[in-house]
Amino acid sequence: MPDLFDTLTLRGVTLRNRIGVSPMCQYWSDDGKASDWHLVHLGSFAIGGAALIIAEATAVEPRGRISARDAGLWNDQQIGPLRRTTNFMKQYGAVPGIQLAHAGRKASTAPPYTPGTTRENRRQILPADGGWTPLGPSAIPFYAGDPAPQALTLAEIKSIQTLFVDSAARALEAGYQWLEMHGAHGYLAHSFLSPLSNQRTDAYGGSLENRMRFTLETASLLRRAWPEHLPMSVRISATDWVDGGWSIEDSVALGRKLKDLGIDIISCSSGALVEYAKIPVKPGFQVPLAEKVRRDAGIATMAVGLITQPRQAQDIIAHGQADVVQLAREMMRDPHWAYRAAVALNQRAAVKLPQSYDYAI
Ligand SMILES: Cc1cc2nc3c(=O)[nH]c(=O)nc-3n(C[C@H](O)[C@H](O)[C@H](O)COP(=O)(O)O)c2cc1C
C-alpha cells in the first residue's frame, strides 16, 4: 500500500512525499508581479516539508485576471520575482508548480478582502469604474444582473491559447518544474466545458466533444510547449453539482482524453461555475471524484477539499483514492503541516526539515 510519505516520480520530477499545497490566490500582486509576500507565503510551505507547491492562478493576460491584484505572467518583467520564489522552494526540497489561468466571465472583480465585499455581493467591476469587460464562450454573465461577458470569436479563442503557451515559456524561465492548466471553478476553460455557460453553436459548443475542445486544444498546446521531462497537471471541477451541468461522467471522459495528450495528473476540485449550486461540503467531499476519475479514466489524480487530518490524508493515499493530497486553508493555518502530519503518524523521520530546524525539533 502506498504511504503518504512515499515519493512519487512523474516524468523527470520526484515529489518527496504525497503532500501538495493547493493553489491559493493571494490578490497581492502589483501589475501581476509577485513580491516578498509570495516568497514568504510559498517559501514557508517548502520549509514545512510539502512536496509540491502550486502557485496561485496566474493570468495569461490582464483581462484574464479575477481582480486587478492577481498574479500574472503576461510579460517578461513578471518572471524575475517568481524566479526568486522557485529558487527558494527548490533549495528546500519542494517542487514549484504554477497554475496558468484565464478568469473568463468571472474576471474584473474586487479582491475578496476588499472592505464591504462578501461572497454574496461580489460583482463585476465595470469598465467605467476601473474594471474591464470579461470574456466567455457565450454572452451569459456569472452574476445574474451583471453585464454579459463578450462571447469570444474563433480568432480570439486562438489568440488566448497562444497567450497560454507564451506564459508557459515564461514559467519555464521562472524556474517552475510543474505546469498546471486551470480548468476549474467556472473560469474560462470550465465555462467552455459546461453546457450551463456554453451555448455556442460552432465547433466549441453543443456536443460534449465540442465543449471539451477548448480545454483539450489548450492542454495539448501547453503539453507540447512544456519540456518533455517536466510534469503537467490540469485542475478540473469534476462536477458542477447541478442537474444538466458538467458531470463526473463528463470528467471521466475528459480525463481519458487528457491522458492521451500526455497530461500526467488531474486535480479534482468541483463547482464554482454557477452561484446557485448546492454543494455537499464536508470533510473530504471531493475525494470520491478524484477516486472515480483515477479508476475509470486510468489517470493519476490529486484529491483536494477539506483534507485537514493526517490520518485522513494517509488513508486517501493508502486506499488508492488519489496519488497526491492537496491542502489549501489548512496549509495557511499551519505551513508546516507535512512535518506535523509525520509526527502525528509516528513517521517523524519521513520529513527532513531544513538543517537549522531539523536538529532542533
Ligand atoms: C484564499 C484561497 C484562494 C484560492 N485560490 C485558488 C486558485 O488560485 N486556484 C485554484 O485552483 N483554487 C484556488 N482555491 C481553492 C483551493 O485551492 C482549494 O481547492 C480549496 O480551498 C479546497 O481546499 P481546502 O479545503 O484545503 O482549503 C483557493 C482557495 C482559497 C481559500
PDBQT file of the ligand as one rigid body, heavy atoms in Angstrom, charges set to zero:
ROOT
HETATM    1  C1  LIG A 401      -7.752  32.007  -0.394  1.00  0.00    +0.000 C 
HETATM    2  C2  LIG A 401      -7.975  30.941  -1.414  1.00  0.00    +0.000 A 
HETATM    3  C3  LIG A 401      -7.519  31.125  -2.705  1.00  0.00    +0.000 A 
HETATM    4  C4  LIG A 401      -7.696  30.137  -3.675  1.00  0.00    +0.000 A 
HETATM    5  N1  LIG A 401      -7.180  30.306  -4.932  1.00  0.00    +0.000 NA
HETATM    6  C5  LIG A 401      -7.236  29.285  -5.812  1.00  0.00    +0.000 A 
HETATM    7  C6  LIG A 401      -6.530  29.359  -7.040  1.00  0.00    +0.000 A 
HETATM    8  O1  LIG A 401      -5.814  30.314  -7.331  1.00  0.00    +0.000 OA
HETATM    9  N2  LIG A 401      -6.651  28.324  -7.903  1.00  0.00    +0.000 N 
HETATM   10  C7  LIG A 401      -7.400  27.208  -7.596  1.00  0.00    +0.000 A 
HETATM   11  O2  LIG A 401      -7.485  26.292  -8.413  1.00  0.00    +0.000 OA
HETATM   12  N3  LIG A 401      -8.039  27.112  -6.418  1.00  0.00    +0.000 NA
HETATM   13  C8  LIG A 401      -7.949  28.099  -5.526  1.00  0.00    +0.000 A 
HETATM   14  N4  LIG A 401      -8.528  27.963  -4.299  1.00  0.00    +0.000 N 
HETATM   15  C9  LIG A 401      -9.139  26.666  -3.945  1.00  0.00    +0.000 C 
HETATM   16  C10 LIG A 401      -8.122  25.818  -3.190  1.00  0.00    +0.000 C 
HETATM   17  O3  LIG A 401      -7.003  25.523  -3.996  1.00  0.00    +0.000 OA
HETATM   18  C11 LIG A 401      -8.754  24.511  -2.687  1.00  0.00    +0.000 C 
HETATM   19  O4  LIG A 401      -9.137  23.743  -3.785  1.00  0.00    +0.000 OA
HETATM   20  C12 LIG A 401      -9.939  24.752  -1.771  1.00  0.00    +0.000 C 
HETATM   21  O5  LIG A 401      -9.666  25.795  -0.835  1.00  0.00    +0.000 OA
HETATM   22  C13 LIG A 401     -10.339  23.498  -1.011  1.00  0.00    +0.000 C 
HETATM   23  O6  LIG A 401      -9.237  23.025  -0.251  1.00  0.00    +0.000 OA
HETATM   24  P1  LIG A 401      -9.114  23.291   1.351  1.00  0.00    +0.000 P 
HETATM   25  O7  LIG A 401     -10.383  22.747   1.964  1.00  0.00    +0.000 OA
HETATM   26  O8  LIG A 401      -7.889  22.509   1.751  1.00  0.00    +0.000 OA
HETATM   27  O9  LIG A 401      -8.985  24.753   1.572  1.00  0.00    +0.000 OA
HETATM   28  C14 LIG A 401      -8.381  28.946  -3.335  1.00  0.00    +0.000 A 
HETATM   29  C15 LIG A 401      -8.854  28.785  -2.019  1.00  0.00    +0.000 A 
HETATM   30  C16 LIG A 401      -8.641  29.744  -1.072  1.00  0.00    +0.000 A 
HETATM   31  C17 LIG A 401      -9.119  29.501   0.337  1.00  0.00    +0.000 C 
ENDROOT
TORSDOF 0
